Amino acid sequence: MFLQNAWYVAAWETEIGDTPFARTILNEPVVLYRSAGGIIALEDRCCHRALPLSMGKVVDNHLQCGYHGLEFDGYRRLRQSTGPVENPAWRTGPFLSRHPALGLGLDMAGRSRQGR
């Protein structure tokens, strides 16, 4: 049992670089990466073949899956596809930055919190 509707420390700011960074928070796999707009957190699973997105790479501020090369932005939108994808949506999370720690907020339904 986990305390829900709370912020959890996801990483130290220095841990997030140019490559995807995998972390498990509340038994949920999460991938973090740095884009031009800031640090992004997504569910660490491609919607197509469930490959961990942390096995991919960051390309032009998008996270590219290492399997078929699907690219996703920080708003859970599919940016590039080589074929049909059934459901490109997955959870994402906002960050609360308190140097040097980064907090990820999750609500009781397991979705990211909207407020900061």
N, C-alpha and C positions, 0 to 999 in steps of 0.2 A: 504494500500500500504506500502510495506516495502522496505528499501534500500537493494538491492541485491548485490551480488559479494563482500561481506564484512564479517568481523569476528564479531561474537556476543559472549558476555560472556555467557557461558553455566552453569557454577557453580563455587563455590569456591573449591579449591583443597581439603580442609578438609571435604567437603560434600560427596565426592566420597569414598566409603569404600568397604566392602566385599559383599554388597548386591546391586542389581540393583537400580538405582536412576532415577526417572521419571522427565522430564522437558519438557515444551512446548516452542519451539523457532520458531518464524515466523508462528505461528499457526500449527506447525508440532510437533507431539509427538516424543520425543527423549528419549532413555534410555542410561544412562551412567553407566559404571562399571569399576572397576580396575582389571587388569590382570597382570601377571608377566611381560608382555611387555609394560605396561603403561595403561593409561586410554583410554577406547574405547567408542565411541558413535555410536549408531545404531538407525534406525527407530524403534519406540516402538510398533511394531506389528509383530506377528508371521505370516509367509507366509502361514501357513496351515489353521488356524481358526481365524486369526486376533486378538487373545488374546494379550493384552499388554505384551511385554516381561519383563517389569518391575515387573510383577506379578510372574515371575519365580525366578530362583536363579543362582548363579555363581558356576559352577562345573568344577574343573580342568582348570581354565582360560577360560572356554567357558560359554556362556549364555544359560541356559536351560529354555525352555518354560514351564510354569506351567500347560499346558493342556495335551500334549502328551509326553513331555520330549524331544522334538527335541533340539539339541544342535548346536549352531552357534559360529564361532570364530569371531575375530575382522575384518576379511577380507570378511565377508558376506557369508562364505562357511558353508554349512551344515556339521556338524561333526559327528552326530549320528542320526539315524532315526529308528523308530519302524515300519515304513510303507512308502508307496510312498508319495512324496511331489512334487507338480506340478512345482512351481517356488520358489526356496529358496532365490533368490536375493532380496535385498532391499538396501536402501541407508545407507551409513556410513559417518563418518566425521573425518577429521584430527583435531588435537588440536594444538593450539598455547598457550604454557604455559608461562604466565607472573605472577609469584608468587604474590599473592595467587590465581589469577583468571585464569580460563581456557577458551579459546576462541574456538568456533566451526565455521568453515568457510563453507558458502553455496554460490553456484554460481547462476546465473540467471535462470537456468533450475531446481533449487531445489536440485541439486546433490551437494555432498560435493566438496569443492575445493581440487585440487591436490597439489598446492604449499603451502608453509608455509611462 
